[in-house]
Amino acid sequence: MLMDAEMGHDLEPAIAAIGRELVAAMPAARHTPRAALERRIMAAMVDDAELRAAVFRFVDVRPACADPGDLARHLSELLSEAEDSPLAQRGAALAGGALTKRPVAHAAAAGVKQMAQRFIIGADATDALPAVERMWRDGVATTIDLLGEATVTEEEADSYANRCEETLRVLHAASQDWPQRPLLEHDAAGPLPRVNLSVKVSALTPLLRSNAPERGIAGAQARLRRLLAVARDTGAHLHIDMESFDTREAVTELTLKLLSEPEFAEGPSAGIVLQAYLTESPAHLEHLLDWASAHPRSHPLTIRLVKGAYWDHETVEAVQHGWRSPVFTDRRACDRNFEELTRRLIDAQPTVRAAIASHNLRSIAHAAAYADARGADIELQVLRGLGDETQAALLSAGRRVRAYCPIGDLVAGMAYLVRRLLENTSNDSFLRAQAEGADLTTLLEKP
Amino acid sequence: MSAATTTEFVNEPLLELRRTEVRTDATAALAALDAQLPLEVPMLIGTELVRGDAFASVDPGAPSRVVAHAHAATAAHVDAALARAVEGQRAWSSRSATERAAVLRRAADLLRDRRLELAALAVRECGKPWPEADGDVCEAIDFLAYYAAGAEALDRGRALIQLPGERNTMRYVPRGVTAVIAPWNFPLAIATGMTSAALATGNAVVLKPAEQAPACAKAVVDALHAAGVPHDALALLPGGDEPGRALVADSRIHTIVFTGSCAAGRSILERAAKVEDNQFHIKKVVAEMGGKNVVIVDADADLDDVVPSLLSSAFGFAGQKCSAASRVLVHAQIADALAERLAGAIRTLQVGPAEDFATDVPPVIDAAAQMRVRRYAGQGAAAATRVAVANGLPADGFYVAPTLLIGLPDEHPVIQDEIFGPVLAVQRVASIEEACAKVDASRFALTGGIFSRSPRTVELVAARTPVGNLYVNREITGAMVGRQPFGGGRLSGTGPKAGGPDYLLQFVEARTVTENTVRHGLVV
């Protein structure tokens, strides 16, 4: 512990150096008119809570609008609700105007579609292949995430599982022809699969129940086992995503249970997620590390460290039920925890592989500096569309980077898009601070 | 009620059953309760424990398990209890509002201390699944705390217009002995809510609990007595129709508070209207009489939200809530998609005993309810264009398969009657306007729902609906004290809104005193 503290202290100059190096390597902002418009809208939304709410609600309802008329009606109604926002009121007048409503509806629909395309790389695996291959050629690994409607029936769970299997096979076939990228294909622990798929247990069964994790485990087991077998047979990596706290126990226990089975001891490469915003995450990590020590695998378990994407949900749930919130309410405490978990995770190598997923420059620089100091080999992960600049900087710094790439249709993509947009414009967003030009020393400050 | 009291009030936190250790504690509490069964529920009249003809309450999931032996009150017991209650009324009403509030808060503390045990009792006696049984205990605690604060605020009176030469004051006084006739579906919460509202405002209470849930009612009464409510001011009379009828008819009763079926409520209203020769007051009836609750689903609704919300609203606690969803009116544009997803989703519901945390749908309350609901489901299935049913019913217990009935005509009994069981009917409409007209044609007006992402549609439905509680883009059950005051109009009840700022006004009369302050032509 003492050593950690000392190293943490010694680490600051290295963190600052890496942070500055990454910022210097970030590509300049795009200067197309569309990019400028997008930035203007984003900036307006950051300062105008009512406009932001109206835009989110519009994005949310967009796929349910039957025709351009319906679209214009929703847009006009939602913008009119933002009574204190002059910008929204102007928009509402246009969206409701007899002559203007059709072009406005058309523009809004196109705008949402374009926004969605920044985050979502294709409608299905085949559609997404060119983008995935382009990234690989550029030196960026991917993990694919299949967006979809909520799973409320067994048929929907089957359909999601089939899409996952199809995606693994399509990517496997295509990846045979990709050029060699040594950094992405090997780390200190051994070979890294070219194909990497992230799956959600909540999509693999309609039976997840917060008060009865055994039902979700039983419900998703056969489908997840099948996907693990396909991943093993095609040499892919299968990553099991983490979702809300309600399902954490079921997701963790199901994943570890299946990976403990003898048929998966030699593969596939697989992983799980640790959410640093959970106050109990240090104990979760110890639980995972204990399991990993007791179950040696030819491909060590990958643990993807994230901040966590369900902060609002967890907070609302806790407040409405009178529970202590399971997530940190203090951003700096959360950032500190992220760094502590990063160090613990890196120290635990080679029992597990560490993937650090963040858009926070400080968190990334800290992970890189600590890994460098320890001579450890880690992977950094970003979200497609949100972390593109970070990704480019990490790439040019010669670090291993993987982009989390959702694929799916427009309907399925909206919930994802809303979450990403919220993240981008929320008050304590690192990206927002960065976009607003907070100075580098502040951005790299120890939390 | 002042703003201060509502901001001070905080709902009792629910058990965090998603945590293993909490579930382990709950299961241990149930085992401890099981070791004490069957419980004994005598009549409580004054300080006496009175025995009579015994009847049993049983576990709806395992009817051979007797939860309590209760002693049935007769008309003679009602007479004795009311004689004491008249004395109790004098003693209790002479206490200050502050003192009475302190007693209720102590009772809340006592329930809080026993919350796992009480939830376990609701699990066993009413087949109420853990999350809902726990919610029942919390709501009982909420009512005690909320009405205690409300009664203190009410005691401060209301401001009146004052002109020179006169002083006007208005204060509230208790109406008089109150009969509480409680249901089994919220065996702790509603019994506590109705009783504590009467007590908080200074009225003595005779509580006649549902025949199916005497032990839960006794737990409530025991807590109130232990907290300091005089025994004369609160009697417990378990039993069937006889004590209920005798209470309603008795001229010593001033207020009747009832939650139950529409038929029973109407008969109470009729009987209570009759003024006996020795009766110098008009009885007031506060009645909650159920509903036929409709959820409207607009074309722009998010089915990912709609399907889980409908499942929990229609099938949670086997549909045995006044607020439960029983009819869906869905826009034709998405009717097929909703039907398809609901039909698949209903098959994911696990029917089982209330104590099993994995259970989605528990048994219904008794054999009569089971027969009634099965009859409706059978009639509906014969006339529906599509039927979907959950499978895997346990053999023992009063189970009914959750049933989805699509395409029934408006005049069908499944569409018109309150079924009070796990049956959900889905009908398509061409427009939201048509849906509103259908809702408006109902004789009930308790709860309702609208799923729409158009602000104008939500406004339209909110303006047009007659229901007392409209829920937008969420499930339509689970009203919280102080947050969603509960109750409806039309034949759903007299509409006083339990758990809301106006409820206590049902239990008081206002007295105005106007004093001439002029002496010898001078204002003094």
Interface residues (C-beta under 8 A of the other chain):
Chain A: R57 D60 V61 A64 C65 A66 D70 R73 H74 E77 L78 S80 E81 E149 A150 V152 T153 E154 E155 E156 P206 L207 R209 S210 N211 A212 E214 R215 F245 D246 E249 H321 G322 W323 A415
Chain B: V10 N11 E12 P13 L14 E16 L17 R18 T20 R23 W130 P131 A299 D300 A301 D302 L303 D304 V307 P308 Q333 R341 A343 G344 A345 R347 T348 Q350 D356 F357 A358 D360 R453 S454 P455 R456
